[in-house]
Amino acid sequence: MAVEKQKTGKVAVLGGGAWGTALAVMAANCGHETMIFARNGATVDEINKEHRNHRYLGEIALPTSLKASTDVLEVTAQADAVLAVIPAQSMRVAMEELQNVLPKKAPVILCAKGIERSSGMLMSQVVAEVLPEHHIAALSGPSFATDVAQGLPTAVTVAAENALIADQVAALLSGPVFRCYSTTDLVGVELGGSLKNVLALAAGAAIGRGLGASAQAALVTRGFAELRRIGHAMGAKAETIMGLSGLGDLMLTCSSTQSRNFSYGLAMGRGEDLTHRPLAEGVATAPIAAEICAKNAISAPIIEATADLLNGKITVDEAVKTLINRPLKTED
């Protein structure tokens, strides 16, 4: 069903990193009054005065209409939508801090991809506990921050359990080069966005170890089979897993060094020091994803091996040997 483009409004973006700034650029280019909440005063000043966010987006020019502030009340006041671009493992604490300032009429759109390590909950489940009176949506799909910030064509999925909210958010955020497809399959969209990060670590490690493109393709393909099995067990729709937020995001994330998860895996495969590398959500997601699979008797050997690799239980070579020597079976 076609969704009518929504009139312009105010969009509040929580987070001044690469993805938060890129989404703010997209919203501003759609004609919305857009503000970024960032804790770093220097970042705020740079966005407001120089129309740049050099730390995260280099020399990419930001719209002059885009504003930033360290005052969350100023950013969220009268907002029609709130984009929560906050790392998954920090989402609960951040929402608890902000729960009294977020307008109840504004849907909270989750733009982080991950599973809460302490509880095994998806981000929508976490935020629903903290903000029970708010409509919650999730945005996910094959997209890099630099592409979106530069206005390159991008398509993503917006999910909310309420179909009307999903349609409204998709309409609000869609523009000339940024297209949003809507769905009510919130679980499927979040699972795809979370688990592709884990599989990207595995793909990166294979390339970093010099195992070749054939091994990379095998890992991605069999990893997708694991994603399908997990999605089915947790109630996701098959078409969601086959769509932008599942297969589409997996293909992008497992094939480019622009992906922090793929790059992290690449460094891991090369045996590099990982101490000061940028945040890769898959690192925190892999162990809890493996636990969820084990608890629910879901066969996910690549996710399990990735978790063991991150925990130092096995090496890349041992992980590959374990996967290759698994009992022969028909392809599913």
N, C-alpha and C positions, 0 to 999 in steps of 0.2 A: 504494500500500500504506500502510495506517495505521501510524503510528509511536507506540509507547507512550511516554507522558511519562516522562522520566528523573527519578530521585530527586534530591533536592537535593545539592549539592556545593560546592566552592570554585571561584570564578571570579576570575581575576586579569586586571585591565585595565591595559594599558600605554598611558598617555596620559591626561592630565587636562584635555584641551580639551573642546569642546562635545560632540562625538560620543562620545568616550571616557566622559565623565561620563554622558551619556544612556544609553549601553549598560550602564554600571554600575548605573544606576537600574533599568533593565529587569531585569537579573540579580538585583539585590537584591529587587525586587518579586516575582520568581519563587520567592523563598525561599532563594536561594543565599547562602552566605557570600561577600561580594564586597569586594574591595580594589582601589583604584586606585594605580598607581605614577605619581607626578608628580615632576618635578625641582624645581618651584617650592614652597618651604616655605610661603609665604603661602597658596597654593592648597590645600595639604594641610591647614593649620590651619583654614582656612575651611570645608572640607568636614567635617572632624572636629568642630569646635566650633559652627559656625553652621548646618551642614547646608545650605549654599549654595555655588554656584560663580558668584559675581556677574559675573566677567569674561566668562564664556561663556554662562551661562544665566540671568543676571539674578536675579530674585526667586523662581524656581522652587524649591520646597522639595525637598530630597533626603531619602531614607529615613534615619532615624536609625541603622539597622543598617549603612549604607554607610560604609566606612572608607577612608582614604587614607594613604599613607606615601611618604617619599623613600627608603626602604630596599627595594630591589627583591627582596632575599632574603626579607624578611618577606611581601611581596605574593605572590610566586610559590611559596613553600613549600607543598607538598602540594596544589597547584592541580590541579583536574580539567580545566580548560580555560584557555587564555591568549588573551585578545583583544588583538591588536596593532593599536592605534589610533594609528598613527604615519604622518606624511606620507610619500607614496610615495617621494619622492626622498631621504628620510632612512632608509628601511626597512633597507637593506643594512647601513649603519654601526651602526644601533641593534641589529639582530639579532647582528652580530658582537660587540658589547659585552656582550650578554646571553646568548650561546649556552651559557655554562657554568653558568648559574643556572636555566634553564628546565627544568622536570621533563620527562623524555623521555616519560612516560606521557600527558602533557597535550597534546592537539592544539593547534596554534597557528592561531588563526582570524584571518585578515587582513581588516581593516576599512578599509583605505585603498584608494582608487581611483586608479589611475594606471599608467603604463608607465615603467620606469626610463629616464631620458633618455640615460645613457651607454652602455647596452647594448641597449635595445629589448626588454628582458625584462619579462614580467608579474611581479607581486609574488610569486606562488606559485613562479615559476621562480627568482627572486632568493633567496627564503627557503630553497628546497630546496637551493641551493648552500651556504648557510651552516649550515643545520640538516638535514643529510641523514638523521638518525635520527628526526626528528619527523614525525608526521602533520600535514598542512597542509590547511586549509580556508579558504574565503573567504565573507564575508557581504556581500551587496549587495542593493539594491532601493530602491524609492521611499520615502524616509524622511528627515525632517528631525529634527535633534537636539531641537529644542524640543517637537515633537510626541511623540517617544518619551519624553522626560523628564517630560512632563505626563501620560503614560499614555493618549495617544490611540491608537485602533486603527491598527496598522501591520502590513504583511505584507512579508516579504523572502525572499530565497533564500539557502540555505547550500549551498555546493558543496565536494566533496572527491572525488578520484579513487577513493577507497575508499568504496563505497556504505554500508557499515556505519558508517564514521566520519561521513559526511554525515548519516545518519539519527540517530546519537547526538548530534551537535552540535545538529541541528534540535530534537530532543526536549529537550535541556538548556536551550536558550535560548527555547523557546516558552512563553508564559504566557497569561493571560486576554485580554490586548489586543495581544500581540506574537506573530505567527504566522510560523513559519519553514517554508518548503517546501524539500525536499532534492533534490539532483541530483548526478550525477557529472560534469557538464559544467563543470569548473573554468575552462577556457579561455573558454567562452561567457559565464559570469557575470562574469569579470574584464574581458573586452573590453567588455561592455555598460556596466559601471560606469566604465570608463576613458574610452571614447569619447563617452559622453553628456555628459561635462564639456566636451569640445571643442565639441560641437554647441551646448551651452548658451551658450558664449561668442559663437557666431555669432548665435544667436537674440536674445541680449541686445543685441548690437551693432546689430542691425536695429531693435529697438524704440528703443534709445537714439538712433539716427539719425533716428527719426521715420518709418520706412518702413511702419509699420502692421501690424495683426494678420494681414492676408493674406500679407504677406511672411514674417512669423514662422511661420505655418502651413506655408507652402511650404518654408521652410528646415528645419523639424523633420521634415516628411514626406520630403523628399529626403535629409535627413541620415540618416533611418532606413534608407533604401535603401542608403546607403553602409555603415551599420553591418551590414546584412544581407550585403552583398558581402564585407566584411572578415571577418565571422564565418564565412561559407562557406569562404573561402580558407584560414582558419586552423584549420578543423576544428571549429568550434562547431556545436551542434545548432540547427536552425531554431527549435524550440520554446522554447529558452532565450532567443534574441534576441527572440522574440515575447512573452516572459513578463515577470515582475516586474523582473528585473535588466537587461532590455533596454528594450523599449518602455515598460514602466511607469515605470522610472527616468528615461527620456528625457522623457516627458510631464511629469513633476513638475519636473525640473531646468530645463527650457526654458520654464517658465511662471510662475515665482515669484521674487520678489526675496529670498526666504529662501535661495535658492541662491547661494552665493558666486560660482560661475562665471557664472550669468546676470547677477548684479549687476556683476561685473567687466566683462562684455561691454557691459552697459548704460552703465557709466561710459566705456568705450572709445568707444562710439558717440556719446556726448555730448561727447567730446573732453576729459574731465576728467583731472586728474593721477592717475596710477595708482601712484605711488611707494609710498604707505603703505597701500594697500588690503590687506585680509586675504588670506591664502593662497588661491589658486584653482588646484587641481590641473591643470585643463585648460591652463593657461598653459605648464606644463612638458611636458604630454603632447602637445599639438598638433604641435610640430615633429617629434618622433620618430614620431608616428602618420603624419604626412605622408611621412616617409622610408620607413617600412615599406610604405606603399601604393605609393610610387614604385618601390621595389625589387621588389615583387611584382606590378607592373603591375595594380594594383587602382584602378579609377576612383573617386576620392573628391574631387571638386572643392571641396566645402564645407570639408572638413578641410584641404585644401591652401590654400584662400583664407584660412582662419582662421590657419594657421601663418604665411602671408605677412603678414597683417595684424598679428600679434603681433611679427613681426620688423621691422616698419616698411617692408616692401617695397611695400605698397599701402595705400590708404586704404579706409574702409568703402565710399565711393561707387565706388571702382575695383573693389572686390571684388564688389559687386552687379552692376556693369556686366559684369564678366568672366563671372559666373554666368548672367546673363540672355542674354548673347550667345553662349553655348555652342551648338554645332550642334544643330539640332532632331533629336529621336529619339523612339522609342516609350518609354512609361513602363515601367520595370522595378522 
